[in-house]
Amino acid sequence: MVKIGNVELKNRVAAAPMAGYTDKAFRIILQSFGCGLVYTEMISAKALIYRQEKTLAIADVSDEEPSVAVQIFGSEPDTMAAAARLVVELGADIVDINMGCPIPKIVRSGEGAALMRDPEWAAEMVTAVAEAVAVPVTVKIRAGWDAQNINCCQVAALAAEAGAEAIAIHPRTREQLYSGRADWELIRQVKEQVSVPVIGNGDILSAADARQMIDYTGCDLVMIGRGCLGNPFLMREAISYIEHGTILPPAAPSEKLAAARHHLKLACRFKGADRGTREMRKHLAWYIKGFPYAASTRVRINQAHTPQELETILQELEEMAQQEDS
Ligand SMILES: Cc1cc2nc3c(=O)[nH]c(=O)nc-3n(C[C@H](O)[C@H](O)[C@H](O)COP(=O)(O)O)c2cc1C
């Protein structure tokens, strides 16, 4: 049984926080395929404490299964502490501090990956947040700022000392953004450095990758990001392979379409038909990857303005898939 602080997780597979993707609808889908730990999109601590409606909606984790980590970002310990208190009031099981976002606007404000450049300041942030809330506090870090400044082990150690109860690491530097390969060796080093659970992240695209990361690095959990876009089934595949060594068959086209439709319904329920439709276009493009006529279907998806139009497209794909099966 993996525990983060006092939070017991049902397995060793987490879904990565992804702005623009891991909203409530997608989190529920990921949980329905067994995912043991989901994260919200990153949320600005400043925006939270102004209680902007849109921001509070991103932090809403009500009626979700445990365990949900709400990820906040900022550069001021007091603001982060106040934001943490608020997200716990809204139901967060875990508060995660973003120390990895590479976006220029964010790092210019001293937030996200900028914290990797000042490990002591980052640790103060952890102390302030850990003192403010009773739920576990975790951090998500990168390898370091750039190739000359790989300091994830130092940041991880200081964060753990300051009260972080798990360390998630995406072992690319801020400078790398998402290019090159994630350096799993650094996950192994962080695991050796700290005694709190380590969550390894980066380039897991299959159940075999997930198992291999655990075997190679000794990490306690794996965190899957891009690999689960349009493919939440990867959650159950990874869990099965990690726990039982069993490789599950890939999801059938009809199951993919059923998940896509469920996802569409949830998105429209939580965000309304207009926004739900707009935001689902990118998800549906992922779900139909590998389907016959995927390219022309994507064009139609992008031109759809109502959930009914998207529903019709999915229905047609379903009929095509059934014909192929028979
Ligand atoms: C579209 C997108 C949005 C992301 N948003 C966040 C975020 O809000 N917070 C965060 O810590 N990381 C964010 N990340 C980074 C991922 O959590 C993860 O560390 C990265 O994608 C590497 O994992 P992967 O190879 O499994 O995708 C984002 C990544 C992508 C592709």
The ligand as an SDF file (V2000), in Angstrom:
LIG
                    3D

 31 33  0  0  0  0  0  0  0  0999 V2000
   -0.4700   20.1900  -22.2010 C   0  0  0  0  0  0  0  0  0  0  0  0
    0.3500   20.0210  -20.9530 C   0  0  0  0  0  0  0  0  0  0  0  0
    0.0200   20.7180  -19.8110 C   0  0  0  0  0  0  0  0  0  0  0  0
    0.7700   20.5670  -18.6430 C   0  0  0  0  0  0  0  0  0  0  0  0
    0.3940   21.2330  -17.5120 N   0  0  0  0  0  0  0  0  0  0  0  0
    1.0590   21.0110  -16.3530 C   0  0  0  0  0  0  0  0  0  0  0  0
    0.6080   21.5930  -15.1230 C   0  0  0  0  0  0  0  0  0  0  0  0
   -0.4120   22.2900  -15.0650 O   0  0  0  0  0  0  0  0  0  0  0  0
    1.3370   21.3400  -14.0150 N   0  0  0  0  0  0  0  0  0  0  0  0
    2.4560   20.5510  -14.0320 C   0  0  0  0  0  0  0  0  0  0  0  0
    3.0880   20.3460  -12.9940 O   0  0  0  0  0  0  0  0  0  0  0  0
    2.8980   19.9910  -15.1800 N   0  0  0  0  0  0  0  0  0  0  0  0
    2.2190   20.1760  -16.3110 C   0  0  0  0  0  0  0  0  0  0  0  0
    2.6250   19.5420  -17.4460 N   0  0  0  0  0  0  0  0  0  0  0  0
    3.7400   18.5880  -17.3930 C   0  0  0  0  0  0  0  0  0  0  0  0
    3.2250   17.1700  -17.1320 C   0  0  0  0  0  0  0  0  0  0  0  0
    2.6260   17.0950  -15.8530 O   0  0  0  0  0  0  0  0  0  0  0  0
    4.3710   16.1320  -17.2210 C   0  0  0  0  0  0  0  0  0  0  0  0
    5.3380   16.4720  -16.2570 O   0  0  0  0  0  0  0  0  0  0  0  0
    5.0310   16.0910  -18.5830 C   0  0  0  0  0  0  0  0  0  0  0  0
    4.0650   16.1080  -19.6200 O   0  0  0  0  0  0  0  0  0  0  0  0
    5.9230   14.8510  -18.7290 C   0  0  0  0  0  0  0  0  0  0  0  0
    5.1790   13.6750  -18.5740 O   0  0  0  0  0  0  0  0  0  0  0  0
    4.6820   12.7990  -19.8330 P   0  0  0  0  0  0  0  0  0  0  0  0
    5.9030   12.4740  -20.6510 O   0  0  0  0  0  0  0  0  0  0  0  0
    4.0470   11.5740  -19.2340 O   0  0  0  0  0  0  0  0  0  0  0  0
    3.7230   13.6480  -20.6040 O   0  0  0  0  0  0  0  0  0  0  0  0
    1.8940   19.6960  -18.6330 C   0  0  0  0  0  0  0  0  0  0  0  0
    2.2290   19.0060  -19.7870 C   0  0  0  0  0  0  0  0  0  0  0  0
    1.4700   19.1330  -20.9320 C   0  0  0  0  0  0  0  0  0  0  0  0
    1.8530   18.3420  -22.1600 C   0  0  0  0  0  0  0  0  0  0  0  0
  1  2  1  0
  2  3  1  0
  2 30  2  0
  3  4  2  0
  4  5  1  0
  4 28  1  0
  5  6  2  0
  6  7  1  0
  6 13  1  0
  7  8  2  0
  7  9  1  0
  9 10  1  0
 10 11  2  0
 10 12  1  0
 12 13  2  0
 13 14  1  0
 14 15  1  0
 14 28  1  0
 15 16  1  0
 16 17  1  0
 16 18  1  0
 18 19  1  0
 18 20  1  0
 20 21  1  0
 20 22  1  0
 22 23  1  0
 23 24  1  0
 24 25  2  0
 24 26  1  0
 24 27  1  0
 28 29  2  0
 29 30  1  0
 30 31  1  0
M  END
$$$$
